C-alpha cells in the first residue's frame, strides 16, 4: 500500500476540506524530521509520522483519502 502525508485531509464542521499543505501548516510548528514521509508498505509493516494542518479551532475530521479518491477512514477530533 502506498502512503504519504497528502493522503490526509482536515474537514471542518461546515464541510470545508483542507489539505496538509494548506496555509501555514509547513511553517508553524512544523518539524520535517517527524513528518510522515511517503513509501510503500507491505503486510505487517507500519509507518509513523505527523501530518500538519493549519486550521481554526473547532471540531472536525481527519480523513484518510488515498490518491484523492473517496475517504476510506475518518477520525473526529477537536482542535483547541
Secondary structure, 3 states (H helix, E strand, C coil): CEECHHHEEEEECCCCEEECCCCCCCCCCCCCCCECCCEECCCCCCCCCECCCCCCCEEEEEEECHHHCCCCEEEEEEEC
